Amino acid sequence: MANMEYLNKYEKDNLRQIRLKINRKTEPELLEWIEKQENIQGYIKRLILEDMDKGKDR
């Protein structure tokens, strides 16, 4: 039980969850593309980091 309390505290203090809703009817190609990715979280993080790097050049 103490381990679960530690984990909950760690997550509360260190992690932030962000949700993304994609409409199956209006954005099917977007959903299909994302689902093809081997690591969705890593893919999204990489895109954000690449965009951040581009912003440095502006």
Backbone hydrogen bonds, N-H to C=O, Kabsch-Sander energy under -0.5 kcal/mol:
donor,donor_aa,acceptor,acceptor_aa,energy
5,E,1,M,-1.9
6,Y,2,A,-2.4
7,L,3,N,-2.4
8,N,4,M,-2.6
9,K,5,E,-2.3
10,Y,6,Y,-2.9
11,E,7,L,-2.7
12,K,8,N,-2.3
13,D,9,K,-2.5
14,N,10,Y,-2.2
15,L,11,E,-2.2
24,R,22,I,-0.5
27,E,23,N,-2.3
31,L,27,E,-2.0
32,E,28,P,-2.6
33,W,29,E,-2.0
34,I,30,L,-2.4
35,E,31,L,-2.4
36,K,32,E,-0.9
36,K,33,W,-0.7
37,Q,33,W,-0.6
37,Q,34,I,-1.3
43,Y,39,N,-2.5
44,I,40,I,-2.5
45,K,41,Q,-2.4
46,R,42,G,-2.4
47,L,43,Y,-2.2
48,I,44,I,-2.2
49,L,45,K,-2.7
50,E,46,R,-2.6
51,D,47,L,-2.2
52,M,48,I,-2.5
53,D,49,L,-2.3
54,K,50,E,-2.0
55,G,51,D,-1.9
56,K,52,M,-1.1
57,D,53,D,-0.8
57,D,54,K,-0.8
58,R,54,K,-0.5
58,R,55,G,-0.7
